[in-house]
Amino acid sequence: MNKIALYPGTFDPVTNGHYDIIERALRLFDEVIIAVAISEDKRPMFTLEERIEMTKEAVKDLSNVKVVGFDNLTVELAKTHDASIIIRGLRAVSDFEYELQLGYLNNSLDDTIETVYLMPKLKHAFISSSIVRNLLKFNGKTEHLLPKDVQKIIGSMNSCTLQ
């Protein structure tokens, strides 16, 4: 039986830190499904379609990875895709409390689904999508924070879309 892991998030946009987590997850699991959340409450900079496109471009050279959009409970999406693992990234201690609560919540909804926490390499530990979005608003340098193909997509977008 294949071990399928679900990596949910807003990915607004997908960063080198996310990519690092995906690579690490692929060493542990047979398949990784990247689930891009609508997350309207977070007021994302990029549309769901743009975030899905950027994520697909970022992982196009990785095998056993699928990208899907979603707007339901993570555990429900996991069941739909036969995923028994939810991947969550931890950058710092400040992430831990929130992620732990989320893991417990998901387990209370379905105790057959486990949450696995992965840390990115130290060089990516400071990267967050919100930092990238702030830099983009001010035309700051983001090449070192984003996968090349994601940087190309963002660079080709009209700057008024990023405001």
N, C-alpha and C positions, 0 to 999 in steps of 0.2 A: 504494500500500500504506500502510495506517495505521500510524503509530508508536505502539505500545502500551507504556506504562511501568507497572511494578509497584512499588508503594511498600509494602514489608513492615515490620512492627513489631508490638510488643505493644499499643500504644495504650491504656495502662492508667492514666489515660484519655487520649483524644485531646485535645490542647491547641491553643492558638492558634499555637504554633510549628509543630505538625504541619499545621494548616490553611494556614498561610503557605507551607509547602513544597508542599502540594497545589496551591495557586493558581499558584505559580511553575512547577510541572511542567506544568500545563495550558496554559501559554503556549508550552511547548516540544514537547509531545506531543499527539497526537490523542485519546488516551484514557489515563486513569490508573486503575489498579486498586489499591485500598487493600487490602492483605492483612493481616488481623488474626491474629496467631499465637497458638496455644494457650498456649505458653510456660509450661508447668507448673513448669519448673525455676526460673522467676523468682517463683513464687508470687504471681500477680497479685491485686490487691485486688478486681477485678471479674471476673465470669465471662466466658467467651468470648462468650456471647450478649449480655450487657450491653455489652461493648466494641464488638461489631458494631452493636448498636442505637444506641449513642452516636455512633459514627463515621458511620453512615448519616444520623442527624439532623444532625450537624455539616455534612455535605456535600450535604444535600438540595436546595439551591438552585444547585448547580454542575452543569453539564452535562458529559457524557462522563466521569463518574466512577462506578465500581462498587466495592462493598465486599464482600469475601469473607473467610471464615475459613479457616485452613489449619493443618495439622500435619505437613507434609512438608518436604523441602528447598526452599528458595526458588527455585533454578534449575528444579526440577521443576514447581513451580507456575507459574513464568514460561512454560515450554514449553506447559503445559496451556492457558494463556490467550493464546498467541501473542505474548507480551511479549518484546521484544528488549532492553529497558532495565530495570535495577533502579535505583530512586531511593533514595538515602540522604541523610539530613540531617546537616549538620555545624554544631554550635553553637560549638565552641571547639577549640583545638589538641588538647586532651585527647581529643576524639572521633576525631581524625584517624588515629592509629595503629591503633586497633581497626577502624575502618571501612575503612582501607586493606587490612588483613589479610583482612577479610571479602570485600572486592572481589576480591582476588587469589584467595582460595579459590573463590569463585563462578566466576571466570574459568577456574580450573583444572578445574572440573567441567563447564563448557560455555563454550567460547571464542566462541560466537556471541552471548552475552549480555553487554552492556556495563553497567558501573555508572557512574551519574552522581551526583555529589555536589552538593547544593544547600544554601545557607546561608539561614536565615531572616533576616528584617529584624532589625536590631540590637535593636529593642525587644522581640523575642521570643527573643533568643539565650540568655537565662538560664533560660528555661522548660524544665523536664523533667517527665515524668510522675511521677518519684519525688519531686520537690519538691511537686507537687500532692498526691500521696498523703499525704505527711507533713503538709501543711496540713489536709487533710481529716480525718486522725486526731485533730487537735486543734481541729476546727471553725474553722480559720483561713479568712481571706478568699481566695477563689479566682476571683471573678468576672472579674478582669482577666487571668486565665491560661487560661480555658476559653471555647470558643464558647458563646454564650447558650443554645442548645438543650441542650448537654451539661450546663451548669450547672443547668438546670431539671430534667433527668433525675436528676442526682446529688442535688439538693435535695429531690426527691420520694421518694428512697430512705430507708428506715428507717435511722437513724444506727447501729443495732447491726450492720447489714450492712457498714458501713465500718470496723469495728474489726478 
